[in-house]
C-alpha cells in the first residue's frame, strides 16, 4: 500500500481528498500547517479522527512570516500587487509536505487543489474552479510526487461528496483568500506592520488629478471613483519611487506585451521563441495565445490579443493546452 502525505486543513476539500485517497487504496497521513487559527485546527483534528487518519501538526508561523508575509509587505511598498498563495505554495506548504513525506517514508504528497498532476506534469482542473495558476511556481521535484484527487471535479461535486461521506465539515464555508489576514483587511494589516507611504498625486496623461491616500491602497485595473470629462478612469500603474498612482482610460489598460521575471519552468522548453497561452491573473476567461521569448531567467510575452491590466507582482503563467509550463512575476 502506497503512503501519501496529505495537506489537511480542516476544510471540505482536504477532507474529501482523504476519503478519496483511502478509497483508492492509499495509506493517508495528514499534515496540518498551524498558523494560529484555533477553529481550523479543531476542525482538522475532529475530521481526521472521523476519517481515521493520523494527523501531524507543525507550527509554520515563523516560516510563513519569513517567506510569505514579509515579502508580501515589501511588494506593496514597491507598488506591486502580489499573490501570497503563489509565493507560499512552493516555499512553505509543499516544502513541508515533501519534507514530511521523506521523514515518514511516504512516496507521494497530495492537496485539495483543483488541478491535475499526472506523470510529473501539472495540468488545469475543471474550468469552473481551476487552481493550476496558483501552483505555477512549484518545484519539479514537488510535482513529480504530487497527486491531486479533486482535479476532475467541480466544487459543487466535492460538496456533494462531503455530504455523502457524512463529513463533519460538509457544510463548512470556503477558506479565506489570505489565511494570515483573517478579517480580509489587508490595508489595515499592512499599516500595522510597517510605516506605509503617505499621500501623493494621481496622474492622468501627465496631469495631476488630485491626491491619493497611499499607493498600497490601490491595485492596477481598479476603477477610480468619479468621472473625468465624462469618462471612467482606472489605475494603470503604481510608481513607488515617485509616490504616484497613474490613471488611464479603459481601453488604455490593455497590453499585448508582458514581461515576467524569475520564471519558474515546469517543462523543458526550447531556447528559441515558442508558442503558448498566458494568464496574467487568476481568471478563467482570459487566456490568449502568445509567443514567448526567453531572456535568461526572465521572459517576454507577446500576446495575440491584448490582456487587461497586467499588474506588477502578479504572475504570468504559461500553458501548452491544459499543461502548465511555468510562471514568473510580472514587471
N, C-alpha and C positions, 0 to 999 in steps of 0.2 A: 504493500500500500504506500503510495507516494504521499509525502508530507508537504503541506503548504502553510506558510505564514500569511495570515490574512490581516490586513489593516482593519481593525474592528473599532468603529467609532461610537457604537451605541445607537446608530441610526438605522433606518429601514433598509437602505441599500446594502450595507455591510452585513446586516443580519440575514437578509435573503441570500447573499453570496455564501454565507457559511452553510446554510441549509443546502443550497445547490451543490456546493463542493462536496459535502458529505454524501449526498445522493449519487454523485459521480464517483464515489469510492475513495476520495481523498481523506487523509488524516489532517484535520484542520487545527491549527494553533493560532489563537487570536493574539494580536498585539495592539494595545491601546496606547496612543501617544498623549500623555497627560499635559494639558495646557491650562490647568486650574479651573476647568468647567466641572463643578461637582455634580451637577444634574446629568451631564453627558456621561460622566464616569459611572454614576449609579445605574444609568440605563444600560451601559455596556456590560457591567458586572451581572446585572439581573438577566439580560438577554443571553449572555454567554452561558450562564447556568441553565437557562431554559433549553438552549440548543445542545447543551452538554459538550462544550468545547473548553479547553484550558484557555485562560486569558492572562497574559503578562502585561503589566502596566509599567511604563517607563516615563520619567519626568523629562519633557523636552523644552521646558520654559526657557532655560538659558540658551539652548541651541537655537530655538526659534527667534529669540531676541537677536542673537549674533548674526544669523544667516538670513533672516527674513525681515524682522521688524526694523532693525537699524538700516539696512539697505532701502527698505520701503520708505522710511522717513527721508533719507538722503536723496532719493529720486524726486520727491516732491520739492525739496529745496533747489534742485536743478531744473525745475519746471517740467518734469516728466510725470507721466501717469502710469505707474507700474501695476502689474497684476501679481499679487503676492502668492497666489496658488502656483503659478508657473515657476516662481523662484523656489517655493517650499518643496514642491514635489521631488525634484532630484536631490536636493541638498539636505532635507530633513526627513520627509515621510518615507520615500523609497530607500534612502540610505539606511535608515533604521530597520526597515523591513528586511533588506538584504543582509545586514549585519546580524539580525536576529535569526534569519534562516540559516546562516553559516554556523551560528552558535548552537542551534538546536538540531542541526542535521537535516534541514528541510531542503528539498530540491528546488521548490518554487515559492513565489510570492504572489499575492493577489490583493486587489482592492475592489471597491464598488463603483469604479469609474465606468461611464457609458462610452466605451471604446472597445476595440478588439485588438488582441495581441496574439499573433499566430506566427510560429516558426521564426521567432526573433524579430518580427516586424510589427509595427503599430499601424492600425487602421481606424477609420472613422467608425463610430457607432451608428445607431439609428438616427436619421436626420432630425427628428423632433427633439432629441436630447443628447446629441453627440458632444462628448467632452474630450475628444482627441486633441483639440487645441491646447488644453491645459497640460497635456503630457509631452509637449514638443521638446522639452529640454531634458527628458530622461536620458540617462546614460545607456549605451547599447547593452552593457552587462546587466542593467536593470530590466530592460525589455526582454532580453533573451530568457529570463527566468520568470516572466510575468504571465499570469492568466487572468482574464477579465470576464467573469461569468455573465455580466449584465450587458455585454456588447451587442447582443442580438435582441435586446428588449427595449421597450419604451417604459417610461416611468410609471405610467398607469398599469402596465402589466406587472411591474415589480410590486406596486401597492397591492394588486390583487393577489399575488403570490404570498405576500406577507400575511394577508388575511387568511388565506387557505392554510398556511403553516401555523396559524394562530399565534404569531409572534407578539410578545408584549409591547413592541414598538410599532405595530402595524399602522397605527393612526398618528404616529409622531410626525410633526411638521418637518419640512426640508431644512437641512442645515443652513446656517447663515453663510453669506458670501465670504466674509473675512472673519475667521474664527477668533482672532485676537482683538477684534473690535466688536464686542457683543451687542453694543447699542447702535451699531452702524453709523455712528457719528465720527467719521474719520477726521473731520476738520478739528473737532474737539480733542480727539486722541493725539493728533499731530501737535496741536498747540500746547498740550500738557508735557510733551516730550522735549521740545526744543523751542527756542525763540524763532518764530516764523517771520518771513519778510513782511514789511509794512505795506501800506497802500502805495499805489503807483498809477501810471496812466494807462487807459485804454487807447489803443492806436488803430485807426482805420485809414488805410491808404496814406500813411504818413501824417495824418492829422489826429490830434488829441481829442478824444470824445468823452472826457470826464475821467473819474478816478475809480480804480478797483480797490478792493479792501484786502488784498493779499493774493499772490499768484497761486498759492496752494489751494485756494478755494475754487479753482476753475479747471475744466477739462476741455481739451481740444474736441470740437464738434458740438459743444454745449451752446445753447442759444442764450444770447444776452437779452435781458428784459428790455422792453420798449422797442421803438422803431427809429430808423434813421432815414429821413426823406421818404417815408412810407414803406421802407423795406426792413425785413428782419435781418439782424446781424448775428454772427456766430463766432465763437472762439476758434481761431485758426492757428495760433502759435503762442507759446508762453516763453518769454525771454527773461530768464532768471538773471542774467548778467546786467540787464538794463531795468529790471523790475517792471516790465511792461507786459500787457496782455494784448495781443494783436487780434483784430476783428476782420471778418470777411463776409461777403455775401454767400448765400447757399451754394451757388454754382462754383464759387472760388474754393470751396472746401475739397473738391475732388482732384485727386492727383493720379497720374499714370506712373510716376517714378517713385519708388520707395527704397530707402537704404536701411539695412539692418546690420548691427554689429554683433560680435561674439556668436556667430551662427553655430548651432549645435546640429551636426549631421547624424541622422539615424539611418542613412543609406550611403553606399559608395556611389558618388556622383562624378560625372566626367569633368575634366578641367575646363573644357570649352563650354560656351553658353548652352543651356539646356531649357527645355520647356517644362512647365509645371502649372499648378494653380496656386493661389495665395489667399490666405485670410489675414486681415490686419486687426481683427478684433474678434471676440467670442460671439459671433453671429452665425446663423445657419444659412443666410441667404446671399451673402457677399463673398464669392469665391471665384474671381475671374481668372481666365488663363493668363499666363505671363511667360516672359523669357528671363532667365536668371543668369547673372554674371558673377562668378565667384571672384572676390578680391581679397585674398588672404583669409583672415578669419571673418571678413565682412562679405555681404552680398549686395548687389544692386539688382532690383527687381523692376522690370518694365512691364506694366500691365496692359493687356489688350483693351480693357475697359477701365476707366478711372475708378478708384476706390475712394470712399468718403472719409475724409479727415483722418488719415493715418497719424497716430499720436506718438510722440517720443516716449519711450519707456514701455509701451505696449509691445506685443510680439507680432512679427510677421512669420506665419507658419506656411510652409510649402507642402504641397500634396502632389502625388502622381496617382490620379484617380482617387481611390479611397486611402491610399497608403501615405502615412506621414513621412516626409523626407527630412524634417527638422524645423528648427525655428531660431530666430535671432531677435534682438531688441531693436525696435525702430529708432532711428536717429533723425 
